[in-house]
Amino acid sequence: MRSKFDEQLELLNKELIQMGALCESAIAMASKALAEGNIKLAGRVPELSAEIGQKERDIEAMCMKLLLQQQPVAKDLRVISSALKMVTDMERIGDNSGDIAEIVTMANITASDNTAHIQDMARATIKMVTDSIDAFVKKDVDLSNAVIAYDDVVDGLFDEIKTDLIEQFGSPESNGEKILDLLMIAKYFERMGDHAVEIAKWVIFSITGHKKE
């Protein structure tokens, strides 16, 4: 009975890893589309977002089945309940990636637009998401704490971008609508960093039984 349960937990682990990889791909693709002003590439991101959404539903169903059939306790229960929380944040990361791609497409953001600082933020966000998934795979509390601390870097970059865009907004030759679009893109990256923090916190909870505030 226990061996069967362990097999199901291992399958859950693999599904979460696959979902995390999809999230990383979605962010990377949206970032590349932004950097290149590539509308065609941006148009592929919603497919990944939809795949992430389906993965969320599949994992939720798997978790509910484990809870109902196995009635786990202690650490096993923490792992399953944490997985249910983590997939929500992963799904929102997929949604945010899709939102960025939509802005690139609808607003016709091009490589000539001032997106350099936003690309720095994109790379920092990808690092947070990748590390939060790695922390889950490795059951690494220290890496989870590092992800939480690194959110200050992403927040700092967002503040710099916001200040820069506000200064541009005051220029007579500036495109106000495009500046607002770029600010919204930066905000989506900032939100993804927040979701990575939540994933890291649930990893810590699954290991220690305590969730950081």
C-alpha positions in Angstrom: 0.0 0.0 0.0 2.8 2.4 1.0 4.8 1.6 -2.2 1.8 2.4 -4.3 1.4 5.7 -2.5 5.1 6.5 -2.9 4.7 5.9 -6.7 1.8 8.3 -6.8 3.8 10.9 -4.9 6.7 10.5 -7.3 4.3 11.0 -10.2 3.0 14.2 -8.6 6.6 15.3 -8.2 7.3 14.8 -11.9 4.1 16.6 -13.0 5.0 19.6 -10.8 8.5 19.6 -12.4 7.0 19.5 -15.9 4.6 22.4 -15.0 7.5 24.4 -13.7 9.5 23.8 -16.9 6.5 25.1 -18.9 6.4 28.2 -16.7 10.1 28.9 -17.4 9.5 28.4 -21.1 6.5 30.8 -21.1 8.5 33.5 -19.4 11.5 33.1 -21.6 9.4 33.1 -24.7 7.5 36.3 -23.7 10.8 38.0 -22.7 12.4 37.1 -26.1 9.3 38.3 -28.0 9.6 41.6 -26.0 13.3 41.9 -26.6 13.0 41.3 -30.4 9.6 42.9 -30.9 8.6 39.6 -32.3 4.8 39.4 -32.7 4.9 35.9 -34.2 6.8 34.6 -31.2 4.5 36.4 -28.8 1.6 34.7 -30.5 2.9 31.3 -29.4 2.9 32.2 -25.7 -0.9 31.7 -25.2 -0.5 28.1 -26.2 2.0 27.5 -23.4 -0.3 29.4 -21.0 -3.1 27.1 -21.9 -0.9 24.0 -21.4 0.1 25.3 -18.0 -3.6 25.8 -17.1 -4.4 22.2 -18.2 -1.4 21.0 -16.1 -2.9 22.8 -13.1 -6.2 21.0 -13.5 -4.5 17.6 -13.9 -2.4 18.1 -10.8 -5.3 19.4 -8.7 -7.3 16.2 -9.7 -4.3 14.1 -8.8 -3.9 15.8 -5.4 -7.6 15.4 -4.6 -7.5 11.7 -5.5 -4.5 11.2 -3.2 -6.3 13.1 -0.4 -9.5 11.1 -0.7 -8.0 7.6 -1.3 -4.9 7.7 0.9 -6.0 10.1 3.6 -2.3 11.2 4.2 -1.0 12.7 7.4 2.0 14.7 8.6 4.7 15.3 5.9 2.7 13.5 3.1 -0.3 15.8 3.8 2.0 18.9 3.7 3.5 17.9 0.4 0.1 17.4 -1.3 -1.4 20.5 0.2 1.7 22.5 -0.8 1.4 21.1 -4.3 -2.2 22.4 -4.5 -1.0 25.9 -3.5 2.0 25.9 -5.8 0.1 25.0 -9.0 -2.1 28.1 -8.4 1.0 30.4 -8.4 2.5 28.5 -11.4 -0.7 28.9 -13.4 -0.7 32.7 -12.6 2.9 32.9 -13.9 1.6 31.3 -17.1 -1.2 33.9 -17.3 1.2 36.8 -16.7 3.5 35.5 -19.4 0.5 35.5 -21.7 -0.4 39.0 -20.7 3.0 40.3 -21.6 2.9 38.5 -25.0 -0.6 40.1 -25.6 0.8 43.6 -24.9 3.8 42.9 -27.3 1.3 41.9 -29.9 -1.5 44.5 -29.5 0.8 47.5 -28.7 3.3 46.5 -31.3 6.3 46.8 -28.9 9.5 46.7 -31.0 13.1 46.0 -30.2 13.8 49.7 -30.7 11.7 50.7 -27.7 13.5 51.2 -24.4 13.1 47.7 -23.0 16.7 47.1 -21.8 16.0 47.6 -18.1 12.9 45.5 -18.5 15.0 42.7 -19.9 17.2 42.9 -16.8 14.0 42.4 -14.7 12.9 39.6 -17.0 16.2 37.7 -16.4 15.9 38.2 -12.6 12.3 37.0 -12.6 13.2 33.9 -14.6 16.0 33.2 -12.1 13.5 33.4 -9.2 11.0 31.0 -10.9 13.8 28.6 -11.9 15.3 28.6 -8.5 11.9 28.1 -6.8 11.3 25.0 -8.9 14.8 23.8 -8.2 14.2 24.3 -4.5 11.1 22.0 -4.8 13.0 19.4 -6.7 15.9 19.4 -4.4 13.9 19.9 -1.2 16.2 22.8 -0.5 15.2 25.2 2.3 18.3 27.4 1.8 17.5 27.9 -1.9 13.9 28.7 -1.1 15.1 31.4 1.3 17.4 32.7 -1.4 14.5 33.0 -3.7 12.5 35.0 -1.1 15.5 37.3 -0.5 16.1 37.8 -4.3 12.6 39.4 -4.6 14.2 42.6 -3.3 16.3 42.6 -6.5 13.2 42.3 -8.7 11.4 45.0 -6.7 14.4 47.3 -7.0 14.5 46.9 -10.8 10.8 47.6 -11.0 11.2 50.8 -9.0 14.1 51.9 -11.4 12.0 51.1 -14.4 9.0 53.0 -13.0 11.1 56.1 -12.3 12.7 55.9 -15.8 9.3 55.6 -17.5 7.8 58.4 -15.5 10.7 60.7 -16.6 10.1 59.7 -20.2 6.4 60.4 -19.8 7.3 64.1 -19.2 9.1 64.4 -22.5 7.2 66.1 -25.3 8.2 63.5 -27.9 7.3 60.5 -25.7 4.6 58.0 -26.6 2.4 58.0 -23.5 0.4 54.9 -24.4 3.6 52.9 -25.1 5.1 54.0 -21.9 2.1 52.8 -20.0 2.3 49.4 -21.9 5.9 49.0 -20.8 5.1 49.9 -17.2 2.4 47.2 -17.3 4.8 44.7 -18.7 7.3 45.5 -15.8 4.4 45.1 -13.3 3.7 41.6 -14.7 7.3 40.6 -14.2 7.1 41.9 -10.7 4.0 39.9 -10.0 5.7 36.7 -11.3 8.5 37.3 -8.8 5.8 37.5 -6.1 4.4 34.1 -7.3 7.9 32.6 -7.2 8.2 33.8 -3.6 5.0 32.0 -2.7 6.2 28.8 -4.4 9.4 29.0 -2.3 7.4 29.5 0.9 5.2 26.5 0.1 8.4 24.5 -0.5 9.6 25.5 3.0 6.2 24.5 4.4 6.3 21.1 2.8 9.7 20.4 4.3 9.4 22.0 7.8 5.7 22.4 8.4 6.1 26.2 8.9 5.2 28.8 6.3 7.1 32.1 6.3 5.0 35.2 6.4 
